[in-house]
Every structure is written in structure tokens, then in C-alpha cells.
Amino acid sequence: MYPNPFSIGFGRILLSKFKYRDRATIIGDILDTIYRDPKGKTKTSIMRSTNLNFGQANKYLNFLMVCDIVKATDPLRSQELARYKLTERGFRFLKDFDMWHLVLMTSRQKIV
């Protein structure tokens, strides 16, 4: 049996044992949420739209910032600490992620 090229490329991201969503899906949800707002998203709005708690959101956002996929920009209001936006690398990653997600979903479907 040949190894899955998507899991080779993303390594430990896909090796999760979550009951409902795996790490790759959560990262895709975060990137999609940030992409939809051109002004950027606050951590609270990311948490609400992706259904994550504060600790999980911090973990994923820190990981994405270290990988240079997401950057923290200056806040628009005085109460905000930062707004998160996609970098150029993040745009490419999201585009590739959407393509691979589509490929994997179609390959998982049973042909009737």
C-alpha cells in the first residue's frame, strides 16, 4: 500500500485522534475564517467561528505564526490586542489545503 502524500507533507498534523475534527481540519477552519475578513480577525472572533476555547486558539495561532502562515497586525480598536491576517505564504497554503481537502474528500467517497 502506498503512503498518503497529504499525510507525508503535513506530518504530525494529521496524526491526531480527535473524535470530531482532526488538526488539519481545525487549521483549515482557522485559515478560512481569517481569509473571509480583509481587515483581519481578532482572537475572540476566531475562537467563536471555529468553535475553539482560549487555550486551543492560542496553541493553533502560535503554531501558525511560527510557520509564517498567519501574522499579528496592529489592532483597529483600543480594546484589541491584535488582529490576525494571512501572510502570502498563508494564502498559498490555504489554496493548496483546499485543493488537497477536495481530493481527499472525493477519494473517501464510495463509488456506487
C-alpha positions as CSV (number, residue, x, y, z in Angstrom):
1,M,0.0,0.0,0.0
2,Y,1.3,3.4,-0.9
3,P,1.5,6.1,1.7
4,N,-0.9,9.1,1.6
5,P,1.0,12.0,0.0
6,F,-1.0,14.5,2.1
7,S,0.0,12.9,5.4
8,I,3.6,12.8,4.3
9,G,3.6,16.5,3.6
10,F,1.9,17.6,6.7
11,G,3.4,15.0,9.1
12,R,2.1,15.1,12.6
13,I,-0.8,17.5,11.9
14,L,-2.9,14.6,10.6
15,L,-1.8,12.1,13.2
16,S,-4.4,13.1,15.7
17,K,-7.1,11.1,17.4
18,F,-9.7,13.8,17.8
19,K,-13.3,12.5,17.8
20,Y,-14.9,15.1,15.6
21,R,-12.2,17.1,13.8
22,D,-8.5,16.5,13.2
23,R,-5.8,19.1,13.4
24,A,-5.7,19.7,9.7
25,T,-9.4,20.5,9.6
26,I,-9.1,22.9,12.6
27,I,-6.2,24.7,10.9
28,G,-8.2,24.9,7.7
29,D,-11.1,26.4,9.6
30,I,-8.9,29.0,11.2
31,L,-7.3,30.0,7.9
32,D,-10.7,30.1,6.1
33,T,-12.1,32.3,8.9
34,I,-9.2,34.7,8.7
35,Y,-9.3,34.8,4.9
36,R,-13.0,35.9,4.9
37,D,-12.3,39.2,6.6
38,P,-9.9,41.5,4.8
39,K,-9.4,43.7,7.9
40,G,-8.2,40.6,9.9
41,K,-9.8,38.7,12.7
42,T,-9.4,39.1,16.5
43,K,-8.7,36.0,18.6
44,T,-12.1,36.1,20.1
45,S,-13.8,36.1,16.7
46,I,-11.6,33.2,15.5
47,M,-12.5,31.3,18.7
48,R,-16.2,31.8,18.1
49,S,-16.2,31.0,14.4
50,T,-14.0,27.9,14.7
51,N,-15.6,26.6,17.9
52,L,-12.3,26.6,19.9
53,N,-11.5,27.5,23.5
54,F,-8.9,30.1,24.5
55,G,-6.1,27.5,25.1
56,Q,-6.7,25.8,21.8
57,A,-6.9,29.0,19.8
58,N,-3.6,30.2,21.4
59,K,-1.9,26.9,20.5
60,Y,-3.0,26.9,16.9
61,L,-2.4,30.6,16.3
62,N,1.1,30.4,17.8
63,F,1.8,27.4,15.6
64,L,0.6,29.2,12.5
65,M,2.6,32.4,13.4
66,V,5.8,30.3,13.9
67,C,5.2,28.7,10.5
68,D,4.8,32.2,9.0
69,I,1.3,31.4,7.8
70,V,-0.5,34.0,10.0
71,K,0.7,37.3,11.3
72,A,-0.5,39.5,14.1
73,T,-1.1,43.1,13.0
74,D,-1.9,46.3,14.8
75,P,-5.4,46.5,16.4
76,L,-8.1,48.6,15.0
77,R,-9.7,49.5,18.3
78,S,-8.3,50.2,21.7
79,Q,-9.6,47.1,23.4
80,E,-8.0,44.7,20.9
81,L,-4.5,43.3,21.4
82,A,-4.0,42.2,17.8
83,R,-5.7,41.3,14.5
84,Y,-4.6,38.2,12.7
85,K,-4.2,38.2,8.9
86,L,-2.8,35.7,6.4
87,T,0.6,36.1,5.0
88,E,1.5,35.5,1.4
89,R,2.6,32.0,2.4
90,G,-0.7,31.6,4.2
91,F,-2.7,32.4,1.1
92,R,-0.7,29.8,-0.9
93,F,-1.1,27.3,2.0
94,L,-4.9,27.8,2.1
95,K,-5.2,27.4,-1.6
96,D,-3.2,24.1,-1.5
97,F,-5.1,22.9,1.5
98,D,-8.4,23.5,-0.1
99,M,-7.3,21.5,-3.2
100,W,-5.9,18.6,-1.1
101,H,-9.1,18.6,1.1
102,L,-11.2,18.3,-2.0
103,V,-9.0,15.5,-3.4
104,L,-9.2,13.6,-0.1
105,M,-12.9,14.0,0.3
106,T,-13.6,12.7,-3.2
107,S,-11.3,9.8,-2.7
108,R,-13.1,8.9,0.6
109,Q,-16.5,8.7,-1.0
110,K,-17.6,5.3,-2.1
111,I,-18.3,4.9,-5.8
112,V,-21.8,3.4,-6.1
